[in-house]
Amino acid sequence: MGLEGPGAAFESVSFAVSIKSSAPEEQVRKLIVHAERGCHASQTFRKPIPVTTTATLNGKKLDV
């Protein structure tokens, strides 16, 4: 299937946020921190967790 070679893992992840607001700078900073804490994807990248895969084919469990 052509899957030889290195895996497909990210080496890094970055994102940029551009905000237009009349809110005070400190309030916007707090909002960004709050949003990062509540983001499941961001937290998973920061604190990696074990990943498991289960699969079934026509109702039968596959060993993967």
Beta strands, then each sheet from edge to edge (+ up, - down):
strand 1: 55-57
strand 2: 60-62
sheet 1: 1+ 2-
end
